[in-house]
């Protein structure tokens, strides 16, 4: 039986939060001193990131706190089918970036951001502004979802006040992200990956041993409801799986965190970075999701965990009688997930704001001012994310809303990268109509109808307008023109 344990000492929770932050800040200070000399180092790591760091950084950016708490929540809500629908699309979404990154790096070898590519590719400042807005919103959701995950876990295990947790975590991550930009994000992200996977595996192994092994879990689920052991549940697919799958594809393609790394890694490592990053990500949600099955096995109800399914992982860890060390280690894992993803989002925000907001609006902005304002943008987005988290949205609703918005840019961006007949009107109207009509359908008819509408409109509109247009685009000529005129590269390289 689960034990009704009291929250662990709050001092231990603060020690984990602040201790990890101090360690990563020390790393950031070292990186700042040795590797960051100008804005180019700050936002693109001077295009010198190697294979090991690039794989680690990709896994860390994609391992949101969602990967830990949401994988358990999906397993707790829908059994094995929920875990399957959560896990499989996650890795695929990263692996599919490999051919796209290779193509884009070939066409734009010295790129910085996707909106900058959209601006020159479609000759449209409006399309670039729209892409910038969607990507900044995606990064904002990334930050607030990870803050929400941190609040859920620290509140469940240590009883910490949400407002205090949000404030301290934001200060810590903003501080060390502010110091070193992409170099910091890459190096700390690799460390975070190591500090996530190994401890998580140890924790879940001890948890299974404590409750009687995997056999007890499966026997308990079979006795309660055989549907929990099904991997083909229509209910899970309709309510969660298809929305998440399409949303994750949109999230990876619309996430400047990944494109920033695609242009920062050494070219010979590019495809392997995303293939290995996606493949090596899989063990993390599978291991974490087992805790949701354990919660189902015990018959834990939603009211017991505060009404939010995302709390099931920390609830199980804190109530099966594990040693304090292992419970604290679980929180440490979630903190690593949150810190690394927020850090990566801040780094991506810095590149978007620098290249797609400040430079177009203030073409004569001095280099030092550009560098300073680029870093201040992270502070502003952190404050906004913290305010939204404190508004009280539940975790699952935040995730599904974010994935619906991400899906709106999936096909327009794919077509802009790969199809020579994509037009500015098709790109822009595809996104606008998908969001306006699709989100309305989602509100009245649910997740499945909404995501299918968003995806369908965002694909049909640019395809139709592209076929009606008589213009075609020559990617080879475009690449030669960019190499001949590289104003952004020159300006960023001299912004110290």
N, C-alpha and C positions, 0 to 999 in steps of 0.2 A: 504494500500500500504506500501511496505517497505521503510524506510527512509534512505537516504544516509548520515549516521552519520559519523563523524570523529573518528579516533582511540581514545580510552580513553588515559589519561595521561600515558606516559611511566613510570613515577615514581610509579604509582599504580601497574603496571605489575612487576617491580623489587621488590616492597615491598612484593608482593605475593610470588614470587620465592624465595627471600632470607628469608622472614619471616617463611615460611613453613620449609625451610632448617634449620634455627636456632632452631626451635622447635624440629625437629627430631634429630638434633645433640645433643641437651640437653638430649633427651631420650637415645640416644646412649651412651653418657658419663655415665649416671646413670647405664645403662646395663653393660657397660664395667667394671665399678667399682665393681658391685655386683655379676656378673654372669660369667665373662670370665676370666679364670685362665690359660688355656692351649689351644693347638690346637684342642683338642677334644671338648671343650666348643665352640670354635670358629666355627668349621665346622659342628658339629652335635648336638650342644646344650646339650651335655651329655645325650642325649636320654630321656629328661625329659619334653618335651613340652606337655601341657595338651590339652583337647578338644577345649575349647574356643579359645585359641590362635592359635591352628593348623587350625581350620576352617577359622578364620579371615585371617591367613597368606596365605592359599591356595587361597581364593577369591582374596586377594590383588595381589598375583603373577599373577593370570590369568586375572585380570582386567587391561589389558594393556590400554594405551591411545587409542589403536585400538578399545577397547570395547566401547569407547565413540564416537570417530570420525568416525570409520569405520562402526559402526552400522548405524549411520546417513547417511554415504556415500552409503551404500548398499540400504537403503530405498529410498534415493534420486535417485539412478540410476535405480532401478528395482521395486520400490513400495513395497507393502506388501510382495511380494515373496522374494525380496532381504533381507528384515528384517528377514523373516522366515529362510532363508538359512543361515543367519549369526548367529542367536540366538540359534536355536535348537542344532546344533552340538557342540557348545561351552560348554554347561552344560553336555552333554553326554560324551564328551571327558574326563571330570574330574570324573564323576560318574563311568565310566568304569575302572578307575584306582583302585577302591576299591578292587575287587577280585585279581587283579595282585599284588597290594601292600601286601595283606594278604599272598599270596603264596610266594612272594619273601622274606618277613620278616620271614616266617616260615623256608624257605630254608637257608637264610642268616640273622640270627637274629641280627648280629652286623656289618652289611654292612655299606659302606660309599658312594660308587658311582656305577653306572651301569657298566662303563668300567672295574672296578675292579672285579665285578661279572663275566663279559664276559671273562676276562683273566683267571680266575680260572675255570669257567664252561666249556669253550671251549679249555683250555690249549693252548692258542694262544696269544702271545704278539701283533701280527699284528692285530688280530680282536679287541683287547682292544684299540690299538692305533687308529684304524679306528673309533671305537665307540666314543673315546675321541674327535677326530677331528670333527665328525658330531655334537656332543653335544656342543662343544665349539662354532662351527659356529652357532648353533641354539640360544645359549645364546647371541652371538654377534648380531645376527639379532634382538633378543628381546630388547637389549639395544638401537640399532640404530633406530628401529621402534618407540620406545617410545620417543626418542629424537626428531625424526621427527614430531611426534604428538604434542609435546610441542612447537616446532618451528612454526608449522602451526597455532596453537591456539593463541599463544602470538603475532605472526606477524599480524594475522587478527584482533585481538581485541585491541592491544596496539601499533602496528607498530614497535615492537622491532626488532633489527637486529639479523638475525639467528645465526651468528657466536658468538655473545656475549651471546645469550641464551644458546647455546650448551656448551660453555666454563663454564659459571656460574653453570648450572645445573650439569654438570659432576663433577665439583669441590665439590659442595655441597653433592651430593649423594655418591661420592667416599669417602668423608671425614667421613660421619656418618656410612657408610657400613664398612669402614676400622676399625672403632673403636670396633665394637662388633660382626661381623660375623652373624651367623645364629640366635643367640639370638636377636640381633638388628633387623634383617629382620623379625623375627616372631612377635615381640612386636610392632614395628613401622607399620608392615603390617596390624595388627589387627586395629590399630588406623586409618590407611589409609582407610580401608574398611568402617568404620563408617563415615569417612569424605567424602566418595564418594557417598554412597547410599542415605543418608538422604538429603544432599543439592541438589543432582541431581533431586530427586523427587519434591522438593519444586520449583526448577527453572522451570521445565517443566510444572508443574501445573500453575504457573503464566504465562508462555508463552502461554499456551492454552487459558487461560482466556483473555489474551491480544488480541488474534486474533479472538475470537468468539467461541472457544470451538472445540472439536473433530468433531462435526457435520459439521462445516465449512470446515475442512480439507478433510473429506470424500466426501462432495459435490463437492468441487473444483477438486479433483482427478477424480471423476466420469465424470465431464464435460470435462476434458482434454483428458483422455484416460482410458477407463474401465480396461485396462490391469494392470494399477497401483494397482487396488484392487484385482487382482488375486493372489492366493497363489500357483499356479501351473505353473508358467511361465517357459517354456523350456529354453528360452534365459538366464534367471537368473541362472538356474541350470547348463547349459553348460558353460557359461562364468565365473561363479563365485562360485556357490553353491557346486558342486561336488569337485572342487579343494580345496575349503576351508574346507569342511567336512573331506575329507581324510587327508588333511594337518593338521587340528586341532588334529585329533586322533594321527597322528605322532608326532605333537608338544608336546602334553601332555606326551606321552610315552617316548619321547627322551629328555624331559626337566629334567635335573638334579635337578632343583629347587624343583620339586615334589618328586623325589626319596630321596633327602636329607631330606625332611620333613617326608617321609614315614619311614625312619630309625630314625628320631629324636623324633617322637611322641610316647607317651606311648602306648604299644601294644593294650591295651583294647580299645583305642579310634581310632584305625587305620581305620577301614571301615567307621565309622561314619564321620570321617574327610573328606573323599572324597565324600561321598554321600551327606552330607549336604553342603559341599563346592560347588559342582556342582549345586545343587538345588537352593541354595541361591544366586548364581551368576546371574540367569536368569533375575531378575528385572532390573539389570543395563543396559544391551544392549537394552532391550525393551523400557525402559524410554528414553534412549539417542536416540534411533532410530526414535522416534516420531519427532524429529527436522528435520530429513531428509524428512519426509512426509510433514512437514510444508513448507520446501523449495520447494518441488514439487508443493504444493498447490499455492504458490505465483508465480510459473513459473520462478524461478531463473535459469539462464543459467550458464554453465560452465565458459565462459569467465568472467562473473561477479565475480566469486569466485577464479579467478586465474588459472583455468584449472585443478584443483585438486578437485575431488568430496569430499575428506576428509575434505575440508574446509567448507562444508555446515553447519555443526552444529554451529561453532563459528560465521559464517556469519549471520545466522538466529538470534542467540542470540543477536548479536550486532546491528541488523537492524529492530527489531520490536518494539522498543521504551520501552524496559524494563529499570527499574532503574539501575543506575551504580552498586549498591550493588549486584544485581542478576547477572549482566554480569561478575563482578569480581568473584563472587562465582562459576560461571561455569568454569572459568579459574582455580580457586582453585581446583575444582574437577579433571580436566584433569592433573594438576600438581601432585595431590595425586596419580592418576593412574600411571603416569610416574615414579615418585619417588619410589613407592612401587615395581613396576616390575623391574626397573633397580637395586634396592637394592637386590631383590631376585636373580636376575641374577648374580650380583657380588658375593653374598654369594655362589651360586652354582659353579661359576668359581673358587672360592677359594678352594672348596673341590676337584674339578677335577684336578686342577693344583697341589695341595698338594699330593693327593693320586696317581694320574695317570701320572703325569709328573715329579715332583721333586723327589719323592721317588724312582721310577724305575731308573731315570737317575743318581741320587746321593744317593746311598744307605747308605752312611756314613755321610750324611749331618747332622750337629748338630741340636738339637731341636730348639734353638733360631733362627738359620738361616732359618730353615724350616718355622717357624712362620712368619718371616719377609718377605721372598720371596713369601709366600702364599698371604699375604696382598698386596704386590706390583703388583701381577698379575692383580688385579682389576684395578689399575691405567693404566696399559698397554692396557687392553681391552677397557677401557673408551676412551683413546686417539684414538685408531683405529676406534671405533664406531663413534666418533665425526667427524673424517676425512671423513668417508663414507657418513654421513648425509650431509656434506657440498658439496658433489659431485653433488647433485641436483636430485637424484632419486625421482620420485613421490611416494606417500605413498602406493597407491594400488599396484603398481608394486613390491615394497619392500615386502609387505605382501604376495602376490601370489608366489614370488620367494622363500621366506622363507618356505611357506607351502609345496611347491613342494619338497624342500630338506628334510624337516621333514618326508614326506611320504616315502622316500627311506629306512628309518630304521624301519618303523612301523611293518611290518611282520617279518623281521629277529629278531627283539628284542622280539616280542611276542612269536615266536617259541623257542627262546633261554630260555625263562622263563618257558614255559609250555610243550614243546615237547621233549621227551627223545632222539630223533634221530637227533636233530639239530647238525650240524657239523660246525667247524671253517670255512671250505671252503664255505659251503652254506651261512653262515652269511656274510662273507666278500665279496664274489662274488655277492651275492644278492644285496648288497648296491652299490658296484662299478658299476655293469652293469646297475642297475636301474638309477643311476645318469648320467652315460655317454650316454646311449641310450635314456633314458626318457627325459633328458634336451634337447637333440638334436631334438627329436620329438616335444617337447614343443615349441622350437624355430621356427620350420617350419610349424607346424600344429595347434598350439594354446594350450590353457590351458587344455581343456578337454582331448584331445588326449594325452597330456604330462602327466597329473596326472594318467590317466588310465594305460599308459605304465609303469610309475615308480612303481605304486602299483602292477601291474601284474608281472613284472620282479622280484621285491623284494620278492614276495610270491612264485613264481614258482621255482626260482633257489634254495633257501634253502630247499624247500619241495622235489624237485627232487634229489638233492645231498644227502639229509637225507635218502630218501627211498633207494637209491643205496648203501648207506653205511651199513655195517653189524654191526656197533657199536651201542650200546645203552648206555644211561646214567642213573645212579642210583642217583636220587636226595637225597634219605635218607642217603646213604653213603657219598655223597658230604657234606651234612649238618654236619654230625658227624666229618668229617675230618676238616672242617673249625673251628668248636668249639674247636677241639684239638690243632690246630695251628692257632693262631690269631696274626700274627706279626704286621699287620697294626694297630690293636686296641692298642697293647702295645706301639708302637712307637708314635702314635698320642697322646695317653694319657699323655706321658711324654715330649711332645714338648711344652715348655712353652714360 
